[in-house]
């Protein structure tokens, strides 16, 4: 069992025991061709089918003995607690966003909702029309100029990807500051859950970063791989900044549970938004890697002589695999890249072929649509458990993106 108590993630591939998922809901029904880009989606999903696919994903994990916690259930129970309820709404209803003439009326509108309705709108957003079904129109310029079907509170469809707003690293959690405006409000929900929900309120774990207070120094969970043995792999990407990596490293080193971080410099592109879209782990020595990624500049960071100092080794791109192996205490790592033409490789990367979720060493959950990659993994001794992803995959996130492990053994 884990040395840090009931929660903690001590590797990428050890036995997965507890995980946090979010079943798609109203927020995905709010996606349209007109707002999908702003909300960071490339397509509009068929929600009923996406829900069925997600239910199967959760069922597969339960069949493997994993305890599944659903995000909306956690948020609902948290918002029933007066202190958590006030905390969340205080951070959402700000007169700098809504104007001083509307903010109190909107806050009162949400305060009056029952827990189920409140949770649905906190995640799914609310339109001016829906607000006016509940309260009289505030005498506010900012509210008045909105069209009836404009969002007063935007939906959060990216809550589907529970990996990003919080990430467990050894015996603690990093509550992450998000890079894109469309995801920033997600952090408030996680701040409240980890502080007040009965599952977590007893503490017993570290908080490596405290959420929205981190501001522009952003880190997202899709860029964090817990290698194990006190080592962490981090991607500096479209969503994770070098400043964010430094701040997280400082906190982890001060906590004494992590002694080495390897940071990779990814190209800042939508297709490679997080490290786990192009590289994940399948067993303690094996990585699944996208053919088009190539070798990247890497940096090994270790604690310095004081908490304000860190030592860094700058590796040439061709040393990337060696740097990772060294952090793992290995002579080398095994890197699996499916053999296929460049077009097929690009298609499977787009469909999250490399975004595998290990449930135990050598056993991974993948989308069934990535036929070539799945067959290649099986030929190389990896057990592949397939789940449907015809609709879920349209959101550009695979099984690892959709899961936040909160308890996982060391490898």
N, C-alpha and C positions, 0 to 999 in steps of 0.2 A: 504494500500500500504506500501511499505518498507520505513523505516525512513532514509535510507542511500542514497536516490536518485534513479536513474534508474537501478542500479545494486546492488546486494547484496543477500546473501543466509542466512536466519535467522532461518532455521530449516531443518530437513530431510524430513518432510512430509507436510509442508504448501503448498498452491496452487503454482504449478510450472508455471511460466510465460514466461521465456526465457531460452533456452538451446542451447548448442553448440554440434553438432554432426559432424562426419566425414564419408562421404560416401566412401566405399571401391573403390580403383582404381588401377592404375598401380603397386603400391607397393605390393598388394596381388598377382598380376600376376607374380611377381618376386620370390615368395616363391617356393622352390623346396624341395624334400626330402633331398637334400644335404645341404641346408642352413637353413632349418626351425628351427633347434635347436639353431643355433647361433642367429637367429632373434626372438627367444623366442616363437615360435609356436610349438604346438604338432602335427599339421597336415597341409596338403595342402588343401586350400579351393577352391571350385568351385566358381569362382569370380562372374560370371553372376548371379548365384542363391543368393550369399551373397548380391549382390547389390539390388536384388529384395526384399530380406528380410529386408534389411536396409531401403529401400524406404517405405516399409509398416510400419516399426517402426516409421519413421519420420511422416508418414501420421497419424498414431494413435495419436501421440503427438499433431499434428496440430488440429485433430478432437476434442481434449480436450481443445483447446484454447491456446496451447503453441506456442510461436514464436520460430521457429527453425532456427538457424544460422549454415550454413555449413562451416566447417573449411577451406576447400580448397578455397572457395569464399573469406573468410576473408584474407587468406594468399595472394591470388592473388592481391587483392586490396591494401594490405599493401606493397607488393613488387613493386608496381607501384610507390611508393613514394621514391624519390632518397635517402633520409636519411635512411629509413628503409631497402631499397635494399642494400645499402653499409654496414649497420650494420650487416645484416644477412650473407652476403658473406664474410665479414671480419672475422667473427667468424668460418666460415666453412673452408675457404681456408687458412690453416695455414701451414707454411713450415716445422713445426715439424711433420706434418702428411703426406704431399705430397712431401716434399723435396724442397730445394730452386731452383732446376732447372726446376720444373714443375708447381709450384704453380701459377706463374703469367699467364702462358698460360691457365691453367684451370680456373682461375678467369676470364680471358678475354672471355673464351668460354661461361661461364654462364652470364657474363655481356651482351653478344650479343643476348641472347635469348629473344623472346617476352614474355610478362607476362604469357600467358597460358602455354607455353613450360617450362618456368622457374619454375613455380609452380609445374607442373607435375614431373619434375626431382628433385626438392627439396624434394618432398615427395616420389617419386617413385624410386629415385636413377638413376645412369647412368653408363653404361659399357664403357670399353675402346673402343670397336667397335663403340659405339654411339658418343663418343668424337671425334674419328678420322673421322667421317662423317662431322664434323664441323670445325676441325682445323688440321694443320699439327702436326705430332708427336713431342712433346717436346723432346729436347735432354737431357733426364733425365733417370738416372739408375732406379729410383723408378717407373717411368711410363713404361719404356721399358720392365722390367721383368714381367709385368702383362700379363696374357693371354687375348686374344681379348674379351672374354666374362666375364672377371673378373669385379667386380664393382670398379669403381673409386670413386663413391659416393654410399654408401649402401642405399637400400630402407628402409623406415620407416613404416612397416606394422602395428606396434602398435599404429600409429596415430588413428586407429579405436577406441581406448580406450581413449576418450577425458577426462575422469574423472581424469587421473593420472598426466599429466604434469602441470595442473593448477587446483586450487580448491578455490572456493569462500567461505569465512567464514565471516558471518555478512557483514559489509560494506567494505570488501576488498578482494583482491585476493592473494593467495599464488602461485607464479610461482615456480614450484618445480624443485629441482635438482634430477635427476633420478639415480637410483642405478646401472642399467645394461647398459653396453656400447651400446647395440643395441638401446637404447632409449634416450641417452644423447642429441643427436642433436635436438630432438623434442622441447626441452626447448627453443632453439634459436628462433624457429618460434613463440612461445607464447610470448617471450620477445618483439619481434617486433610488434606483433599484439596488445598487450595491451598498448604499448607505442605510436604507430602511426596510427592504423586503426581509421578512423573517428568515428566508433561506440564507441571507448574507449578513444580516444585522449583527449577529454575534461576533463578527470580525474573525480574528485568527489568521488573517492574511494581510500582506502588505498592499499598499496602493502606490504603484510606481509612478503614475502620473494621474493628476486629479481632474482631467477633462477639459472643459472649455477655458479654464484659466490659463492653459498653455498657449492660447491664441495662435498666432501665425506659425509657431514652431510645431508643425504637424507631423504626426506619425499615424499610420493606419495599419490595422491588424493583418491585412493581406500582404504586407511587406515584412512581416515578422515570422521567422521560423525558429522554433526552439530546438536547437540541435541536440541538446542534452549535455550532461557533464559540465554544466556551467558555461556553455557557449550558446550564442544566439546569432543567427544570420538575419541581416536586415537589408532590404532593398531601398535605395534612395531613388525615388520614382516620380511620376506625375503627382502623387499624393503625399509622399513622405519626404520632408526636407532634411538636409544635413543638420540644420539647427535642431530639428526635432530629434534626430538620432543622437546628437550630443547630449541633449537634456535627458533623454531616456537612459542613455549610457551612464550618465552621472548618477542618476537615481539607482539604477541596477547595481552599479559598482559599490555605492555607499551601503546598499542592503546586504552585500557580501554573498549573494546567491549566484551571481553571474560574474565570471572572471575574464571573459573574452567575447568580443563582438566582431563579426566580419561584416562589413558594409559593402554592398555592391552598387555601382553607379549604373542605373538602367537608363535607356533612352526615355525621354519624357513624351510618350505617345499614348493615345487612348487605348490602342490594342494591347499595350504592355502596362496598363495602369498600376498594377501591383506585381510584386515578385512572384506571388503564387499563381499568376496567370501564365507564367512561363517556366516555373521551376518549383517542384514540391518534393517531398521525401516519401519513399515507399517502404524502406526498412532502414536499420541503423547505418548502413553503408551505401544506400542506393538513392539516387535522385532521378526524377523524371524531368526531362528538359526539352524545351521546344527547339527544333532544329535551327530556326532562324535567329535564336538569341545570340549565338556566338559566345565569345569570351569577353568579360567585362572588367574594367578597372575595379580593384578591390582594395579594402583597407582593413587591417586588423587593428582593433583598438583594445587596449588593456588599461587597468587602473594605473594612475601615476603615483607620485610620492605623497600627494595630498588629494582631498576631495575635489579641489579645483583644477587638478591636472589629470591628463590621460596621455598614455603613450600610443603612438600610431606607427604602423608599418605600411608603406605605400607599395602595393603589388602591381606589377605590369599585368595587362589583360590575360596573357597566356598563363599566368600563375593563379588564376581564379580557383580552379579545382584544387590545387595544392594548398591554397590558403584555407579553403573549407575543410579539407582533410586534416590539416594541422590543428584546426580548432576542435575537431572531433577526436584528436589523438590517434589518427590513422595515417598510414603511409600513403593511401590513395582512397578515392571514392569511386563507386561505380555510377556511371551516368548513362541512363537509358534514353535514347532518342529514336523514335520510330523511323524506320527507313521508308520514305515515300517521297514523291516528287514535291517540288517547292509549293505548288498550288494546293495539293492535298494537305501538306503540313500546315500551311497558312489557314486552311479551312478548319482543321482540327484544333489548332491553337485558338481560333476565334470561338470555337464551340467548347473551349475549356478542356481539351484533351489532356493537358498537363496538370490540371487543377484537381488532383486526387486527394481524397481524405483517407488517411490510414486509420483503421479501427484497431489494429494490432500489428506487430512487425510482419511485413510481407503481405498484408491483406488491405486492399484499398477499395473505396467506393468511387465509381466513375459514372459518367453519363454513358448510356448504351449506344448513343449515336456515334461515338468516337471509335469506330470499328477497328481501324488500323492500329491505333495506339493501344487499345485494349488487348488485341491479339498479340501485339509485340510484347506487352508486359507479361502476358501469360507464358509466352515462349521463353521468357527470361526468369521464370520461377515466381512471379508475383501473382497471388490470388486476386482476381478482379471480381468485385460484386457490382453488378450494373443496376442503375436506376434510370427511369425514363427522364428525358430532359428536353423534349421537343419544344415545349413552351418555356419552361424555366430557363433554358439556355439562351433564349432571346434577350435576356437581361445582361448577358455577358458575365456570368458568374457560375461556377460549378460547385460540386459538393463541398470543397474546402471553404469557398467563399460564403456558403450558406450556413456554416456551422461555427459556433464559438465553443471550443472545448473549455470546460471549467474544472474538470478533473481528468487527468491522463497520467498514467504511470511513466516512469523513466524507461528507456529502451533497454 
